[in-house]
Amino acid sequence: MVDPADVRARVLGDLVAASHLMTLEQIPAAVVTHAARAGWSDVAIYLADLQQERLHLLTGGDEEDPGTDARTPVELQVEGTVAGRAFQLGEIFPASADSTGQWWAPLLDGTERIGVLRVGLPHTEAEPDEDVEKLAGLIALLLVSKRATSDAYARLIRRRRMKVASEMEWRLMPPRTFATDRLLISAVMEPAYEVSGDAFDYSLSGQTVNLAVFDAMGHDTAAGLTANLAMATCRNHRSQGADLLQTADGIEKALTEQFRSTRYVTGILARLHLTTGAFTWTNFGHHPPVIIRAPRTVVQLACPPAPPMGTALDLPATVCRDQLEPGDRLLIYTDGITEARNDAGQEFGLQRLTDFLIRHHTDDLPVPETLRRLIRHHLDYHHGRLNDDATVLLLEWHGPAPYQPETIEPRVGLPARPPSTH
């Protein structure tokens, strides 16, 4: 008798082997064909749009593609649907209350949310097992490996035309969510299609995570060029082992040479040592970071700010040091989120920002979902119109010792947190 587990293992391996010469548009048909051998039916892939409001069916653009019949909607809302709930919480949910054998599973590249997978189980199975998670994980990896060279991907996840400056920003920045056994980083940026001057970046070097948030002068294409030059210079110096002040000096020189002091960026450059929680940072005309500490404590950090980078004022910068505690969430943001005013002239404000994050953290929502809801709330506060870029980067530090996922309750979509940080 053939062991179903062996069949599924071969199916997943064959799908990997077939993917080497596969385009993104060929993924849906290939997945359907291979999944059927393992008894998985009704497979459909949905990708989240740029603002994570809707889920769009991925097809190969052929009317005969599997999954394009009338029973398979081409678009689903994130809010108010079972598919959307799987995306929001990073968990597997049954497609309906009655037993249809269909399930929605999140598509996750590490902790970056790509979309969702609809899959039907064989009649002999009542609940999805870890093989469904493996299938969804493999599909997510295939999508990520192919999307950078696919214009079809860009067209599918965008609901309207994007400004050139925004195109530069999104192409250059890292994934919006990333995690290791000691930290989680998640970021959001609006207005997604018109953003021009904001940028965020992060990277790992041994036991150190590097962070950067930039806010360039202006709201035009030149602002996008300024932010992109600042971030590229930051990465160039960082990869050569430069410290924070050396990196900032490199950004200052690059911007001054290119723009002759007519363009500049404010910014935070920072480093967090993962085993000690030591946070080192420097400020260039930017709002300082904030620490949100359990249960509801907000610690506003302070560091003498230097002038924005690119001004050629030649004034010294200061490196400051603070200590994070296990479970701390470090918040870095641009003024577009706190200083934006509604029709009544009221600022969104730092307190409203931190209150929102604290309230949703106590609901035990995944950090990426909390930030998604924050941006929706921010847009509603301003009736859907923002006059400035709004960026939020949130880092959650779990503590000095790597936790063991098998010893704590896991949550699909995020690395499980130690009990002390729930």
Secondary structure, DSSP 4 states (H G I P E B T S, - for coil): ---HHHHHHHHHHHHHHHHTT--GGGHHHHHHHHHHHTT-EEEEEEEE-TTSSEEEE---S-TTSTT-STTS-SEEESTTSHHHHHHHHT--EESSSS--SEEEEEEEETTEEEEEEEEEPPTT-SS--HHHHHHHHHHHHHHHHHHTT-HHHHHHH-SS---HHHHHHHHHS--SEEE-SSEEEEEEEESTTT--SEEEEEEEETTEEEEEEEEESSSSHHHHHHHHHHHHHHHHHHHTT--HHHHHHHHHHHHHHHHTTS--EEEEEEEEETTT-EEEEEEESSPPPEEEETTTEEEE---PPBPPBTS-------EEEEE--TT-EEEEE-HHHHS-B-TTS-B--HHHHHHHHHHHHHTT--HHHHHHHHHHHHHHHTTT--SS-EEEEEEEE--SSPP-GGGS--BTTBPPPPGGG-
